[in-house]
Amino acid sequence: MRPFELTAPDSVEAALSEQGTFLAGGTTLVDLMKLNVLTPQRVLDINELPLRGIDTSDGLRFGALERMNDIAHHPGVYPVISSALLQSASQQLRNMASIGGNLMQRTRCGYFRDVNTPCNKRKPGSGCSAITGDNRMHAILGTSDACVATHASDVAVALVALDAQITLASSTGTRTVKLDGFYRVPGETPEVENDLRPGELITEVFVPKLDWARHSTYVKVRDRQSYEFALCSAAVALDIQDGRIVDARVAAGGVATKPWRLAAVEDALRGEPATVRTFEQAASIAADGAKPLSANAFKPSLLKRTVVRALIEGSRA
Amino acid sequence: MTSRIDGPLKVTGQAKYGADNLFPDTLHGYIVLSTVANGEITAMDVTAAKSAPGVVGVYTPFDVLKLDKAVSSVFGETWVPLQTKEVAYYGQPIGVVVAETYEQARDAAMTVEVTYDEKPAVTSFTDGLATAEEPPEIRGGAPNEMSVLADGVESIEDALAASPVVVDNTYFTATQHHTPMEPHSAVARWDAAGLTIYSGNQAAHLQAEELSTALGVDRSQVRCINPFVGGAFGGKARTSAAGFLAAAAARALDRPVKVVMSREQVFTATAGRAATAQRIALGADKDGKLIALRHDSVSSTGMDRSFVEPTSHGTSREWYATKNLHISQKMVPLNIPPVTYMRAPGEAPGSFALESAMDELAIALNMDPIELRLRNNSTAPPGKDLLWSSKHLDECYQIGAMRFGWANRSPHGHEDGDWLVGMGTATAMFPGLRFPATVRATFKADDTAEVGTGGADPGTGLLTVLALVGAESLDIAPDRVTPVLGDSALPPGGLSGGSTATASAGSATMVAAVELIDQLVKLATSAGAPFEGLEVTYEGGRVLADGRSMTFGELLRATGRTELTATGSSAPGEELTKHSFSSFGAQFVEVKVHKLTREARVTRMLGVFDAGRIINEKTARSQLSGGMIWGVSAALHEGIEIEPSGRFANADLAGYLVPVNADIPDIGVHFVQYPDTLHSDLGAKGVGEIGVVGVAAAVANAIHNATGIRVRHIPIRIEDLLDS
């Protein structure tokens, strides 16, 4: 960790008027600063800003500084969001990490985290170590020759499935964007992970009202039962009426460079009977276009299985 | 059931581990590691580091802290850092930066620029199998290759060919690392008396030997203090780079120096467990009696070739009754960090192979896996005349099967909702060993006693055991006995390794107690003493005669003494010529595997153990359940990913997975208690390592029972179970 200057602005306006790296829960930023991956000269502690509140009266509205556990345990929050949050990280991390920070968390790619190795995301143009290296945990969808790093968030997968929006504030005003469109695939510029502009701060997360999202679930498949990132995950919400699927939301995690909405799977589900056979048929296209790496040839199969399992469990929810 | 005496100190943060010793003026050292796996360092630019804030010293192979060969009586030579420009693995200590604060040392270390003449690194274990080497020496000096053949049988191949049923497969186990909670660390300071060093280690007197030889000072000038050790598991048997560098830098700079490795550094700058490949061929008759057992083992090792993981020697050499046996051991030297002892070295990976193979044989015979093992129960190791001193493995299996509900097991598992459920079993054995140990016992005038020895309690519960055995031997209440460990100024107390500490230190405690009581009696009856000229007895901490009695404290005060001390020693001896010694156990595991997504999770575990007399059931239970968790970890989680460059891809606890609480069910541990007084007067055998033995195989066997998929490598992960 390099020496840095720490300030704690007391208003959103003050925070936006200063230049620096925002610190919320610190569970990504401080971690990466210890590894010298991030070396900000100035850190702005935003924890005292009034970006709080959970409002479930019309859709779900979360202040960006709400902690993961507080949202997860709120009774009005859709199960797919609670479940994704509660299967994330550990109790201690969930008590610290904010929802806004969660959406901004960096990849867990081991080469991004080791300054002694090439990484295009950390050091543009230096090369990608993962493509020929240890890539079992890496992405099979949305990848490029420059980067195959997986997006690490669980709750972002659930939020993308539910068409969530985020509010971004800067010294020149605020704007609202869909979370799905906010994230970028790496392409030739893996260092650019999203549409955040310099000086912008996430102030709020909004999930549009979707009553049938009460029937939703998040399945996370991983190498141990807790405190581990997804090898593959699926967020599912199903609107089933009289045994028929009226509408569906499906997104996958652990397999892609950003939270991966599976619109084609949703299309394949709509209008069909809510049976395991339908789920299997719809899931059979979930991994279309996947490019497995040397150590994760199993992921397309696992993705399809995970989607089937999530659809089955979602149909029971 | 006695709670850990040092438990309250540990859970309230009052126990002072090595790195907790801070003295005024202490400097902090941060180790610099290599970033290539093979080559020579041609230059190290330390200009920026030397001028960085707070830095007082930068040491490298170009500006060296002189260290000689480090040698101990048990381990022979141990590697010392910075004495060569040659790099043999990625993450090798190649420098140390010493500064006023830890942060200053760490930040300055980041600025060191290293130039290498890099050479191609040899890092693939599987590529090296074809050209594996003969190892220099195996535990106990056994030959690398050995056979036991029945009369008239020419070769193991003939014995296998003549066997009606044969299973023949190769099994692989991953490179592992102990990575104990307390990272390798040391605080060293010098004064007129020499060096005092505070560093977690498994045997203070061996560390003192290594440091005195490396530093070129007399053994009497080195004092090693380690009353608390935050986990060791074999990885702290030898002095660490942190220990050597702290000691040498403290001498060079004439100030106390503290060196603590980071978690990532522990993975490469210390030593871990070898990867292994093991081919096992079992030949049996139709009734399941073994006719032939062949076990050919290969282990990875560092380029120093300092250690070989003896998997076939650690298991098949002794485990089953077979008329024909052949074992061999080879090694593949690689540009990887050195390997060393790690909890059940040999037995843990060896039992994965042997006990998986036994399960495969049971299936080939259509026989219950427990029945197969009981039919091959041995009364002595194959080809040896020395019978097991005490063996109740059959009882372990009988009790375990009953408690675990083995009778409910179907040959093809069963379903529970979305999950496939299976049960597996495996035998566990670990040799009954002892080391020479000396214990000092002391009666004090305040009617307490002290029992001390230089051994270590790396979380095993030895400190509590020492108090219990001391109290029993001195016939007083345990709360009147103060146990003392972890100081090289105490008599050498063996080694907390090889599951030997209780039997070694405990036996010596019994000898010391007899001697101390003898001295007390002499004192009581000596001229001018309260019991002069009388025939006295000793009981319950009192000397008795003629209807009178005095406590030992009263007696000491009456004779103007503050204390009375005796030492006692014990070592393995004649018993080794009369019997074979081992602990035994039966492991039971139930797993569930999700029908679709194929995660394997352990749902129930039971271990039934025959380890002689159990001195303290509470800490013994912890030892064994901890070992069993290690087995689950090996089966489903642990494995170093070694890249072609030699870099460890997952050298931290985010990437090197071990189980979390959610992975571990309630664990049953049961003892059949038959004191083995042929092994030692104490009757106790080891419990430190046997808990891990067999568990990985029991998990793999349970997974096979649940899914029909046989996985012959560990860790077993989701992708191994997808195709069905």
Interface residues (C-beta under 8 A of the other chain):
Chain A: M1 R2 P3 N36 R108 G110 N116 T117 G133 D134 R136 V219 V221 R222 D223 R224 Q225 S226 Y227 E228 L231 C232 A297 F298 S301 L302 R305 T306 V308 R309 I312
Chain B: T35 E103 R106 D107 M110 D418 H594 L596 T597 R598 E599 R601 L636 H637 E641 E643 R647 A649 N650 A654 G655 L657 P659 V660 N661 A662 D663 R717 I718 E719 L722
